[in-house]
Amino acid sequence: MHRQTAPASLEVSVTSPTVTVMTPPDEDAAAQTIVLAFAADPMARWTWPQAHRYLEAMPRMIRAFGSKAFSNGSAYCTDGYAGVALWLPPGVHSDEEGLGAVVEGTVETSLRPETDSLFEQMATCHPTEPHWYLPLIGADPAHQGEGLGEALMTYALARCDRDHAPAYLESSNPRNIPFYERHGFEALGAIQVGSSPRLVPMLRPPR
């Protein structure tokens, strides 16, 4: 009787996800990934609790928040757009007019005073010195747990460090705060208005 023996050693090659810089033609595919990633996000679904409203509004919100990343070489993805991060370089800002139009056109009238107040508080929390801003990062839920966020964050923060510039974000999901803390971000407090979830502004000092 032939007996099979296990090899003395088994080498497993684990490669990190590849990060690619996106350009404007990638915007639609990237937005679709972020729509999926934020489908259960506390702040996004408080803003648009009905699925059809969320699916209508979120792509517009993504473009207003982060589309300038594509023309500034600071929109990143992993293979197949499974993970996406949109960063805005120092001096580049979200489309404030576009954000206002999305809120006015898609958020329930009764909720609008609270969302307006949230945006006002978010503006006051941004650092005054030049900084990198991360409005959006997310992974397709089918690929979460594959290290995509880790790869995207490491790639982007290396650029921040080359610039010796701070990095700033707002965490809309408390589950993500430990991830950001591992990468050097520190909570600056919390933003909360009326019935809204807590939004946590976080800053990573320059290195």
VEXKE-424452 format. One record per residue: residue in one letter; residue number from 1; x, y, z of N, C-alpha, C in turn. Coordinates in steps of 0.2 Angstrom, whole numbers, plus 2048, in hexadecimal, padded with zeros to 3 digits. Example, Ala and Ser with C-alpha at 12.3 -4.5 7.8 and 13.67 -1.06 7.14 Angstrom:
BEGIN
   residuo   num   n.X   n.Y   n.Z   ca.X   ca.Y   ca.Z   c.X   c.Y   c.Z
         A     1   842   7E4   827    83E    7EA    827   842   7F0   827
         S     2   840   7F5   823    844    7FB    824   840   800   827
This chain:
BEGIN
   residuo   num   n.X   n.Y   n.Z   ca.X   ca.Y   ca.Z   c.X   c.Y   c.Z
         M     1   804   7FA   800    800    800    800   804   806   800
         H     2   803   80B   7FB    807    811    7FB   805   816   800
         R     3   809   819   803    808    81E    808   80A   825   806
         Q     4   806   82A   805    808    830    803   80B   834   80A
         T     5   810   837   809    813    83B    80E   813   843   80D
         A     6   812   847   812    811    84E    811   818   850   810
         P     7   819   856   80C    820    859    80B   822   85B   811
         A     8   829   85B   812    82C    85E    818   82A   865   819
         S     9   82A   869   814    828    870    815   824   872   80F
         L    10   81F   877   811    81B    879    80C   81B   881   80C
         E    11   81E   884   806    81F    88B    805   818   88E   802
         V    12   816   893   805    810    896    803   812   89D   801
         S    13   811   89F   7FB    812    8A6    7F9   80C   8AB   7FA
         V    14   80D   8B0   7FE    807    8B4    7FF   80A   8BB   7FC
         T    15   806   8BE   7F7    808    8C4    7F4   803   8C9   7F6
         S    16   805   8CF   7F8    801    8D5    7F9   7FD   8D7   7F3
         P    17   7F7   8D9   7F4    7F3    8DC    7EE   7F7   8E2   7EB
         T    18   7F6   8E2   7E4    7F9    8E7    7E0   7F5   8ED   7E0
         V    19   7F8   8F3   7E1    7F5    8F9    7E1   7F6   8FD   7DB
         T    20   7F1   900   7D8    7F2    903    7D1   7EF   90A   7D2
         V    21   7F2   90F   7CF    7EF    916    7CE   7EA   916   7C9
         M    22   7E4   918   7CB    7DF    919    7C6   7DF   91F   7C2
         T    23   7DB   920   7BD    7DB    926    7B9   7D3   927   7B8
         P    24   7D1   92D   7B5    7CA    92E    7B4   7C6   928   7B1
         P    25   7C8   925   7AC    7C4    91F    7A9   7C2   91A   7AE
         D    26   7C6   919   7B4    7C4    914    7B9   7BF   916   7BE
         E    27   7BC   91C   7BD    7B8    91F    7C2   7B2   91B   7C4
         D    28   7AE   919   7BE    7A8    916    7BF   7A9   90F   7C3
         A    29   7AE   90B   7C1    7AF    905    7C4   7B1   906   7CB
         A    30   7B5   90B   7CD    7B7    90C    7D4   7B1   90E   7D8
         A    31   7AD   912   7D5    7A7    914    7D9   7A2   90E   7DA
         Q    32   7A2   90A   7D6    79E    904    7D7   7A0   900   7DD
         T    33   7A7   8FF   7DE    7AA    8FC    7E3   7A8   8FF   7EA
         I    34   7A9   906   7EA    7A8    90A    7F0   7A0   909   7F2
         V    35   79C   909   7ED    795    908    7EE   793   902   7F2
         L    36   796   8FD   7F0    796    8F6    7F3   799   8F6   7FA
         A    37   79F   8F9   7FB    7A2    8FA    801   79E   8FD   807
         F    38   79B   902   805    797    907    80A   790   905   80A
         A    39   78E   8FF   808    787    8FD    808   784   8FC   80F
         A    40   788   8FB   814    786    8FA    81B   78A   8FF   81F
         D    41   78C   904   81C    790    909    820   78B   90D   824
         P    42   78C   90E   82B    787    911    82F   785   918   82D
         M    43   78A   91C   82B    788    923    829   785   923   822
         A    44   787   91F   81D    784    91F    817   77D   91D   817
         R    45   77C   918   81B    775    915    81B   770   919   820
         W    46   773   91D   824    76F    922    828   76D   928   823
         T    47   771   92A   81F    770    92F    81A   76B   92C   815
         W    48   76B   926   813    767    923    80E   765   91D   810
         P    49   760   91C   814    75E    916    817   75A   911   812
         Q    50   757   914   80D    754    910    808   759   90E   803
         A    51   759   907   801    75E    905    7FC   75E   909   7F6
         H    52   758   90A   7F3    758    90D    7EC   75B   914   7ED
         R    53   75A   918   7F2    75C    91E    7F3   764   91E   7F4
         Y    54   766   919   7F8    76E    918    7F8   771   917   7F2
         L    55   76E   912   7EE    771    911    7E7   771   917   7E2
         E    56   76C   91B   7E3    76B    921    7DF   770   926   7E1
         A    57   771   927   7E7    775    92D    7EA   77C   92B   7EB
         M    58   77E   925   7ED    785    924    7EF   78A   925   7E9
         P    59   789   923   7E3    78E    924    7DD   78F   92C   7DC
         R    60   78A   930   7DD    78A    937    7DD   78F   93A   7E2
         M    61   78D   937   7E8    791    939    7EE   799   938   7ED
         I    62   79A   932   7EB    7A1    92F    7EA   7A4   934   7E5
         R    63   7A1   936   7E0    7A4    93A    7DB   7A6   941   7DE
         A    64   7A1   944   7E2    7A2    94A    7E5   7A7   94A   7EA
         F    65   7A8   945   7EE    7AD    945    7F3   7B4   944   7F0
         G    66   7B4   93F   7EB    7BB    93D    7E9   7BD   93C   7E2
         S    67   7B9   93F   7DE    7BB    93E    7D6   7C1   942   7D5
         K    68   7C3   947   7D8    7C9    94B    7D7   7CF   947   7D8
         A    69   7CF   941   7DB    7D4    93C    7DC   7D7   93A   7D6
         F    70   7D2   938   7D1    7D4    935    7CB   7D8   93A   7C6
         S    71   7D7   940   7C7    7DB    945    7C2   7E1   947   7C6
         N    72   7E2   945   7CC    7E8    947    7D0   7ED   941   7D2
         G    73   7EB   93B   7CE    7F0    936    7CF   7F0   933   7D6
         S    74   7EA   934   7DA    7EA    931    7E1   7E3   92D   7E2
         A    75   7E1   92A   7DD    7DC    925    7DD   7DF   91E   7DC
         Y    76   7DE   91A   7E1    7E2    913    7E1   7DD   90D   7E1
         C    77   7DF   908   7DE    7DA    902    7DE   7DF   8FC   7DF
         T    78   7DC   8F6   7E1    7DF    8F0    7E0   7DC   8EC   7DA
         D    79   7DF   8E6   7D8    7DD    8E3    7D2   7D6   8E2   7D2
         G    80   7D3   8E3   7CC    7CC    8E3    7CB   7C7   8E8   7CE
         Y    81   7CA   8ED   7D1    7C7    8F2    7D5   7C4   8EF   7DB
         A    82   7C7   8EA   7DE    7C4    8E7    7E4   7C4   8EB   7EA
         G    83   7C9   8EF   7EA    7CA    8F4    7EF   7CC   8FB   7EC
         V    84   7C9   900   7EF    7CA    907    7EC   7CB   90C   7F2
         A    85   7D0   911   7F0    7D1    916    7F5   7D2   91D   7F1
         L    86   7CE   922   7F3    7CE    928    7EF   7D1   92D   7F4
         W    87   7D7   930   7F3    7DB    935    7F7   7DB   93B   7F3
         L    88   7DA   941   7F7    7DB    947    7F4   7E1   94A   7F7
         P    89   7E6   94D   7F2    7EC    950    7F4   7EB   956   7F8
         P    90   7F1   959   7FB    7F0    95F    7FE   7EE   965   7F9
         G    91   7E9   969   7FB    7E7    96E    7F7   7E1   96C   7F2
         V    92   7E0   966   7F2    7DA    963    7EE   7D4   962   7F2
         H    93   7CE   964   7F1    7C9    963    7F5   7C3   960   7F1
         S    94   7BE   95D   7F5    7B8    95A    7F2   7B4   95F   7EF
         D    95   7AF   95D   7EB    7AB    961    7E7   7A5   963   7EC
         E    96   7A6   969   7F0    7A1    96B    7F5   79A   96C   7F1
         E    97   79A   970   7EC    794    971    7E8   791   96A   7E6
         G    98   794   966   7E4    792    95F    7E2   78F   95B   7E8
         L    99   793   95C   7EE    790    959    7F4   78A   95C   7F6
         G   100   789   962   7F6    783    965    7F8   77D   963   7F3
         A   101   77E   963   7ED    779    961    7E8   777   95A   7EA
         V   102   77B   955   7EB    779    94E    7ED   775   94E   7F3
         V   103   777   952   7F8    773    952    7FE   76C   955   7FD
         E   104   76C   95A   7FA    766    95E    7F8   761   959   7F4
         G   105   764   956   7EF    760    952    7EB   75E   94B   7ED
         T   106   761   948   7F2    760    941    7F4   75E   940   7FB
         V   107   760   944   800    75F    943    807   758   946   809
         E   108   754   942   80D    74E    944    80F   74E   94B   812
         T   109   749   94F   811    749    956    813   749   956   81B
         S   110   746   951   81E    747    952    826   74E   950   828
         L   111   752   94D   824    759    94B    827   75E   951   825
         R   112   75C   955   820    761    959    81D   764   95E   822
         P   113   761   961   827    764    965    82C   76A   962   82F
         E   114   769   95B   831    76E    957    834   774   956   82F
         T   115   772   954   829    778    953    825   77C   959   823
         D   116   778   95F   822    77C    965    821   780   967   827
         S   117   77E   966   82D    782    967    833   788   962   833
         L   118   787   95C   831    78D    957    831   792   95A   82C
         F   119   790   95C   826    795    95E    822   799   965   824
         E   120   795   969   828    798    96F    82B   79E   96D   830
         Q   121   79C   968   834    7A1    966    839   7A7   962   836
         M   122   7A5   95F   831    7AB    95B    82D   7B0   960   82B
         A   123   7AD   966   828    7B2    96B    825   7B6   96E   82A
         T   124   7B3   96F   830    7B7    972    836   7BD   96E   839
         C   125   7BC   967   838    7C1    962    83B   7C7   961   836
         H   126   7C6   963   830    7CC    962    82B   7D2   966   82E
         P   127   7D8   963   82D    7DE    967    82F   7DF   96D   82B
         T   128   7E2   972   82E    7E3    978    82B   7E9   978   827
         E   129   7EE   974   828    7F4    973    824   7F3   96F   81E
         P   130   7F7   96F   819    7F6    96B    813   7F6   963   816
         H   131   7F2   960   813    7F1    959    815   7EE   954   80F
         W   132   7EF   94E   810    7EC    949    80C   7E5   947   80F
         Y   133   7E0   947   80B    7D9    945    80E   7D7   93F   80A
         L   134   7D4   93A   80E    7D2    934    80C   7CA   934   80D
         P   135   7C6   936   808    7BF    936    809   7BC   92F   808
         L   136   7BF   92B   804    7BC    924    803   7C1   91F   802
         I   137   7C0   919   806    7C4    913    805   7BF   90D   806
         G   138   7BF   908   802    7BB    903    803   7BD   8FD   7FE
         A   139   7BA   8F7   800    7BB    8F1    7FD   7B4   8ED   7FB
         D   140   7B4   8EA   7F5    7AE    8E6    7F4   7AD   8E1   7F9
         P   141   7A7   8E1   7FC    7A6    8DC    802   7A8   8D5   800
         A   142   7A8   8D3   7F9    7AA    8CC    7F7   7B2   8CB   7F8
         H   143   7B5   8D0   7F9    7BD    8D0    7FA   7BF   8D3   800
         Q   144   7BB   8D4   805    7BD    8D7    80B   7C1   8D1   80F
         G   145   7C6   8D3   813    7CA    8CE    816   7D0   8CC   812
         E   146   7D1   8CF   80C    7D7    8CD    808   7DD   8D2   808
         G   147   7DD   8D6   80D    7E2    8DB    80E   7E2   8E1   809
         L   148   7DC   8E2   806    7DC    8E7    801   7DD   8EE   804
         G   149   7D9   8EF   80A    7DA    8F6    80D   7E1   8F7   810
         E   150   7E4   8F2   812    7EB    8F2    815   7F0   8F4   80F
         A   151   7EF   8F1   809    7F3    8F3    804   7F2   8FA   801
         L   152   7EC   8FC   801    7EA    903    7FE   7EC   908   803
         M   153   7EC   907   80A    7EE    90C    80F   7F5   90C   80F
         T   154   7F9   907   80F    800    907    80F   803   90B   809
         Y   155   800   909   803    802    90D    7FD   801   914   7FE
         A   156   7FB   916   800    7FA    91E    800   7FE   921   805
         L   157   7FF   91E   80B    802    921    811   80A   922   80F
         A   158   80C   91E   80B    813    91E    809   814   925   805
         R   159   80F   927   801    810    92D    7FE   80F   933   802
         C   160   80A   932   807    80A    938    80C   810   939   810
         D   161   814   933   812    81A    934    815   820   937   811
         R   162   81F   935   80A    824    939    806   823   940   806
         D   163   81D   942   807    81B    949    807   81C   94C   80E
         H   164   81D   948   813    81E    94A    81A   817   94E   81B
         A   165   812   94B   819    80B    94F    81A   806   94B   81E
         P   166   802   94E   822    7FD    94A    826   7F8   947   821
         A   167   7F5   942   824    7EF    93F    821   7E9   93F   825
         Y   168   7E3   940   822    7DD    942    826   7D7   93E   822
         L   169   7D3   93B   827    7CD    938    824   7C7   939   82A
         E   170   7C1   937   828    7BC    936    82C   7B9   92F   82C
         S   171   7B9   92C   832    7B7    925    832   7AF   925   833
         S   172   7AB   922   82E    7A4    922    82F   7A2   91B   832
         N   173   7A6   917   834    7A5    910    836   7A9   90E   83C
         P   174   7A7   90E   842    7AB    90C    848   7B0   906   847
         R   175   7AD   901   843    7B1    8FB    842   7B8   8FC   83F
         N   176   7B8   902   83B    7BE    903    837   7C4   907   83B
         I   177   7C2   90A   841    7C6    90E    845   7CD   90A   847
         P   178   7CC   904   849    7D3    900    84B   7D7   900   845
         F   179   7D4   8FF   83F    7D9    8FE    839   7DC   905   837
         Y   180   7D9   90A   838    7DC    911    837   7E1   912   83C
         E   181   7E0   910   842    7E5    911    848   7EB   90D   847
         R   182   7EA   907   844    7F0    903    843   7F5   907   83E
         H   183   7F2   90B   839    7F6    90F    834   7F8   916   837
         G   184   7F7   917   83D    7FA    91D    840   7F5   923   841
         F   185   7EE   922   83F    7E9    927    840   7E7   928   847
         E   186   7E6   92E   849    7E3    92F    850   7DD   933   850
         A   187   7D8   930   854    7D1    933    854   7D2   93A   857
         L   188   7CE   93F   854    7CE    946    856   7C8   948   85A
         G   189   7C4   943   85B    7BD    944    85E   7B8   941   85A
         A   190   7B2   944   85A    7AC    941    857   7A7   946   854
         I   191   7A4   945   84F    79F    949    84C   798   945   84C
         Q   192   793   948   84F    78D    945    850   787   94A   850
         V   193   782   949   84C    77D    94E    84C   776   94B   84C
         G   194   772   94D   851    76B    94A    851   76B   942   852
         S   195   768   93F   84C    768    938    84C   76D   935   848
         S   196   772   938   846    778    936    842   77C   931   846
         P   197   77F   92C   843    785    928    846   78B   92D   847
         R   198   790   92A   84B    796    92E    84C   79B   92E   846
         L   199   79D   934   845    7A2    934    83F   7A9   936   843
         V   200   7AE   932   842    7B4    934    846   7BA   936   841
         P   201   7BB   93D   842    7C1    940    83E   7C8   93D   841
         M   202   7CC   93B   83D    7D3    938    83F   7D8   93B   83B
         L   203   7DE   93C   83E    7E4    93F    83B   7EA   93B   83C
         R   204   7EE   93A   837    7F4    937    838   7FA   93C   837
         P   205   7FE   93E   83C    803    943    83C   808   941   836
         P   206   80B   947   834    810    945    82F   816   941   831
         R   207   819   93E   82D    81F    939    82F   825   93B   82A
